[in-house]
Amino acid sequence: MRHDRPRTGLAPEDPKLLRSFSYIDGKWRAAADGSVLTISDPADGSVVGEVASLSAEESAAAVDAAQAAFPGWSGWLPQARSTVLRRWFDLMIEHKEDLARIMVAEQGKPISEARGEIDYAASFVEYYAEEAKRPNVEGVTSHLPDAEVELWLEPMGVVALITPWNFPSAMLTRKAAAALAAGCTVVAHPSSETPYSATALAELAERAGLPAGVFNVVTGRASTVVPPWTSDARVRALSFTGSTEVGRLLYRDSAETIKKLVMELGGHAPVIVFKGCDLDEAVAESIKAKFATSGQDCLGANRIYVERPVYEAFCEKFVAATQAMTVGRGMDDPDIGPLMNEKAVAKQEEHVADALDKGAKLACGGKRHALGTLFYEPTVLTDVPADAAILHEETFGPVAPIVPFDTEEEVVARANDTEYGLVAYLHSLDPRRIYRVSRALQYGMVAVNRTKVTGAPIPFGGTKQSGLGREGARLGMQEFMELKYVCRDWA
């Protein structure tokens, strides 16, 4: 490690928020052998900085620290844990602009979206600061004479968190705040592409008063950092946000130690637009659902089905709105920023080429943007055939396929014809249809006549191969707690 400051022009008002080391047991640590990861700005490829790339042995040391800290942290009064979390929330809001700019530099999203993500991330810390005080002993009417029955919720122990690059702050706080509020200690691995957002949050957590070993952030390559956690029986739960493919690997690797798994995996969200809806609202909400975070969102609309009587009008309005979108660097606050890496752009190209080869029509876009190799034009494909790959695979980018349908039964069957089940979007003004279709859709979440549905108070999660368990709400904290049944004889 040559320095603890990025080499480019990123200069937050609080320079200590730029941390290039891992945070273990209350100390900032470089790799013993000096290994680093180079972090680049996806907008232009410039180097943001170098971050410590720790070894498997150093990653295992984070579990040692978390295990040692667990008795003390779990023994704190819930009100005391709540106070520390509330301080962490206050510090995130105080430093929102710095946190957002760090995110733009390493992730590329538009600055307004980055600011919104910091608010969203902080909301989980605030919510769980309040929930920390609420798990109670529950009395149950005894089924036995002379016996008293109680149910206790107790923290599980050490929890491992693995977070993605597309929401590098919010996915960490959604997991960590819940685990910490429950009384667990944490070892966290941020994506190797966006570690600075996580280390900045660790800096603020330290300032908030989290004791050494309670919250540990280990930077490096997932293939090195994570295996010591999946094989360690002291790690009682693992929470992961990422692809279904990687989720399967973590599921397999955690089997030997029978961990509790909480997983938010891939998505393949349909948008269903029925005739008689507010068409302008449907177009505006579908644009949001498709292009937020430049399309790099597990909640992103991946298939747009429009009832045939309004199909042409919808396509015309949707294409016009797409063509009006701006593309640019994150700090210029465009509608569409760069994609994360070359693999992401190549997938857009593959899906567009495949759809066109099979008969789809290119309404707009369809190629890389002149701004740079990781920029892709917001793209609309119409009349996409059923066998096109884009209708069966998660695109994770700014390409929108639009397909006509004729009957409710047909579109529900097509929407459900996927291994994924995270979120579905529905536009209709018919209350009976809204009820029927919402019930029939095989998804963990259904958004009706709107896009925004997430937030700290709701249980976020999917069905089928979109994941296990829920994040957010009281359920999100209970994922990291064990239920203990106590039966006392007073005779």
N, C-alpha and C positions, 0 to 999 in steps of 0.2 A: 504494500500500500504506500503510494508516494505522497498522498495528501488527503485531507479530510474536507476538501472543497472542490466542487466541480470546476472545470477549466474554462467553460464558456461564459456567456454574458448573464446567465441566470443569477440574480443577486437579490434575494429576498430582504426585506427590511430587517428581519431577525436572522442573521447568518447562521446561528446555531441550529436552525431547522434543516440545514443541509448536512445530513449525516451519512457518511460513506462507510460506516462500520456496522456490524451487527450489534444488537443490544442483548446481552446475556447476564443475568444475575446482577442487574444494576450497573453494568460496566459496558463501555463501548469497545468492541473487539475487532481487530483485524484478523485475517487468516494467518495462522502460524507460519505458513510457507509463503505468505505474501500474495497469494492468488487473488485476482480481482475479476469482476465482470465490467465490461465497458458498456455504459448506458448511452444510447443515441436518441436524438430528437427525430421522430419519424417524419417531421415536415421537411427536413433537409439533410438528415444523416449526420449532423454535427454531433460531436461528443458532448454529452451533458456532464459526465463524470465517470469515475470508477468506484465500484462498490465491492466490499470484501466478499470473497467467495469461499465460504467455510467448508471444512472437511466433514466427513461423517462423524469422526470422533468429536469434533467441536460442536456439531449439531446435537450429538448425544449429551454433551455437557449442558445444553439448554434444558433437557429433560431433568437432569440431576438438579439443576437450580430450581425448576418449577416444582419438583417433588419435595425438595427441602422447604420451599416457601409455602406449600399447601397447608400444613397444620396451622400456621399462624394466620394466613389470610382467611381460611374457612372459619377460623375461630373468632374473627372480628365480628362485632355486632353488625347486623345488616345496615343500621343507620350510619355506621362509620364507613362501610363500603360505599354506600350511597353518596356520602359527602365527597369522597375522592372522585367518583365517577362524575359528579356534578362539576367539580373543578376542571376535570378533563374536558367536559363539554364547553365550559366557559372559555377555556384556553383555545379550543378549536374555533369558536366563533370569533374570538379576539384576533386570531391569526389566519382568518379565512382567506384573505387575499394572497398571503404567502403560500398557503397550502394549495390554493388553486393554481398559482403560477408554477409551482413545482410539478403539479400534475400535468399541466399543458406541456411543459418541457419534455417530460418523459413519455407521456401517453398521446399527446397531440390533439386532444379534444378541444373544441371551441371554449374560450375562457368563460363565457356565460354558463355553459354546461358544467364546467369544472367548479365554478362557484356554487352552482346548484347541487353538485355532488357533495361538496363540503357541508352544506346545510343538511343534506340528506344523511350523510355520515354522522354528523353531530346529533341529529335527532335520535339515533339509536342509543347514543351514550346518555342523552337526557332521559329517554324513556326508561332505560334499564336502571338509571340512577333512582328512579321512582319505584320500579318494580322490585328492586333489591330488598325493599322493606316489607314486601307483601307475602312471600311464601310462609304459610302458617301450618301449624299442626292442626290436623282435621280430626275431630271426634267422629266416631262411627257407632251407631247403636249396636251394642254387643249381642251376639247370637249365643253367648255362653253365660251361665249363671255365675255371679260373683266375679265377673271379668270386665275390665275396661279396655276398650279398643281405640287405638290412635294410628293415624297415618302421618308419617313424617317425610318431608322432602329434604334431601341432603345433597350437597355438592359431590360430583363424581370423583374429582381429583384433577389430574393433569389433562388438559384438552389441547389437541393439535389442530391448528387452523391453516388451511392452504387457500390462498386467495388469488384471483385472476388479475390480468392487466387492464381489462376494460373499465372496471370500477375499483381502482386500487385503494381508495379510502373507504368507501361505503361498505364494501364486502368485508373489510377487516373489522370495522366497528360493529357491523351487524352481528358478527360472530363473537368478537372479543367482549363487547359490552355485556352481552347475554351471559357468557361464561363467567366473567368476573363478578357480575351481580349475583350469580348463583353461588359464588364462593370458590369457584375453580381457579386454578392457575393455568397460564397459557404459554404454549410455544407456537409461534406463527411464522409461516414462510410466505413472503410475498412473491409474486411473479418476478422472475429474473429480468423481465423487461421494464418493470415499474417499481423498483424497490424504494425509491426516495420518498414516495408518499407514505410508506409504512414506517420508515425510520424517523420521519418528521413526527408522525403520530406517537412513536415511542418516546421521542424527546419531550413532547407535551405531557404524555402519561407520567413520565418521571417527575416533571415539574408539578403535576397534580398531586403527587404523593403516593403513587403506587409503590409498594415496597419492593426491594430487590428480589428478583426471581419470580415475581407474580406475573409479569408480562414480558416475554422474551421474543425478540424478532431476529430470525436467522436468515441472512441473505446468502445467496449462492445458487447453485443449480439444483433443481428439484430432484433430479436423479441421484444426487449425493445427499442432500439435506433430509429428504423425507423418509427413505428406508429405515434409518434408525428409530424413527417414531412409529412406523407401522409395525415394527417387530418388537417394540418395547411394551411389555404388559403394564407398565406404570402409566402409559398413556391410555386413559380409559375411554376417550371419545375422540373422533376425528371429524372435522367439518371441512368440506371441500366445495368450492364453486369452480366449475370448469366443464370440460367436455365430457360426454357420456363415455367416450372411449377411455379417458384417463380415470374416470370414476370407476369403471369396471376393474381396472388394474389396482386401484386403491382398495376396493372391496375385497379382491382376492388376497392382496398382501396383508390386510388387516384380519383375515379370517383366523389365523393361528392364535391371535390374542383376544378374539371375540370382542372387538371394540364396538361401542355405540357409534353408528355412522349417521351423519347428517350431510346430505348431498344435494346441491342444486346444480343440475347437469344441463344437457342441451335442450334447446327449444326449437319448435317448428311452427310458430304461431300462425293460425289462419285468421284472416279478417273476412267476415261474412256481411255483405251489404244487401239488404232486402229492399225491394221497391216499396215506396211509401215512406221511407225514412227521410230525415232531413239530409238531402244529398250533399249540400255544401258542408254541413257538419261532418258527415261521413268522410268526405274527401280530406278535410282539414285534420281530422283525427287519424286517418289512415296515413297521412304524410308524417305525422308525429310518430306513429307506431312503427313506420318503416325506417325513417332516416335519423332518429335520435342516436347520438354517439356514432354518427356516420354509418349507421346500420349495424354496428358492432355491439349488439345487445341480445342476450338470450331471450328477452321479451320482444325483440323486434319482429314485426310482421314479415313473415316469409312467403305467404301465399295470400292473395287478395281475390276472393270470390265475389262476383257481383251478379245479382239477378238480371236476366237478359233484358227486360223492359227498360232498365236504367243503365245498362252496360255502356253504351256509347257515350252517354252524357257524363257518366262517372269517369271514363277513360279520358275524355277531353279535358275535364276539369283537373284531374289528377296529373296529367302530363303538363298542363300549363303551370300548375303549382310546382312541379318538379323542375321545370326549365327555369323558373324564377329563383331557384335556390342558388346561393353563393358557395363557392369553394375556396378555401384558403388556409393559411396557417392559423393555429389555434388562437394566438394573441390578437389576430385581426378580427376575431369573433365571427367567423363565417357560419353558414348552416352546415356545411360538410367540411371536415378536416381530413388529414391523411389517415390511411389505414395503418395498422400497427406494424406490419412487416410484409415482405415480398410474398410469402405464402398466402396471406390474406388477399392480396391483389390478384394473384394467380387464380384463386378460387373464383373470383368474380368473372374473370376472363373465361374460365372453363365453363361456368354455368351459363353465361351469355352465349358462347359459341354453341354449346350443346342445344340450348333452346331454339336458337335460330336454325340450326341444322335440321331440327325436327319440326319446323314450320311456324314458330312464333314470329311475331312482328316486332321490330325495334322501333319504339315510339320516340325515344330520345336517349341520349348518352351512348353508352356501349363501348367506351374505351378509357384508357388512362388519360388523366388530365394533364395539360401542358405544364402545370405547376411543378410536377416532380413524379418520380417513379412510384411513390406510394399513394398518390392521389388518384382516385377513380371517379369518373363523372357519375352524378346521380342518374340512374338509368331506369327506364320503364320498358317492360316487355308486355305485349298484349297477345291475346289468343294463344296462350301458352298451352301446348298439348299435354295430356295427362302423363305421358311417359318422359317428360323433360326432367332432368336431374334436379333442377331447382325446386320442383314441387315435391321432392322426396328427401332432400338433404338441406341442412342448415347452411344458408349462404353467408351470414355474418358480414354483410357489407351493403352498400347503397344500390342494390338492384331489386326492383319491385316487379314481380310477375303478376299479371291480372288475367283472370279466367272467368268466362261467363258460366252461369248455371241456370237451370230451369225450375227445379223443385226443391222444397225444403228437405225432403228425404235424401235427395241426391247430394246436396251440399253438406249435410251433416255427415253422411257416409264418407265423403271425400275429406272433410276436415279431420275426422277420426282415424283416417287411414294412415297412421304413422306410429312409430314406436315412442314418440314424444308426447307429453301431456302437461306442458307448463302453463301456458296462457292462451286464451282465444278471445277474439274481439268480435262483437256482434252489434250491428246497426239495424234497428227496427223501431217503429212506434206502435206496433201491435202488442199489447201486454200478454195476450195468450201465446203468441209466437215467441216472445222473449222468454216466457216461462218454459215452454216446450224445448226450445233450442238450448237454453242454458242448462236444463236438466240432461239433455241428450249429449252434449259435448263432453268428451272424456278428458277433461283438463282440470288441473288443480285450482285455476283461477279463470274467471270469465268477466270481461269488461264489456258493459253494455252502454253503447252510445258515448263512449269516452275511451281514452287511452290510459291516463294516469290512474293507477289503482294501488300502487305500492306505498308503503309507509311503515313507520315503527309499530303502530298498534295492530297491524294485520299479520296473519300467519302466512308468510310467503312460501310457496313450494308447489311442486308438481306431482303428477301421477305417472305411472308406467316408467319409462326409462329417462324421465326428466328429473328423477331424484327420490330422496328419502327424507322424511321428517319435514319440519317447518322451521323457518327463521322469522324473527320478529314476533310481536305479541308475547303474552305470557307463555305460550307454548314454546317459543324460541328459547326462553330461559329454562324451562322444564326439560328440554332436550339434554341439558347438562346436569341434571339432578337425578338421583336415585330415590325411588319410593321405598320407604321402610315401614313395615307393619309391626306395631308393638301391641302385644296382648298381655295385660297385667292382671294377676289374681290378687285381690285385696282380702281374701278370706284368711 
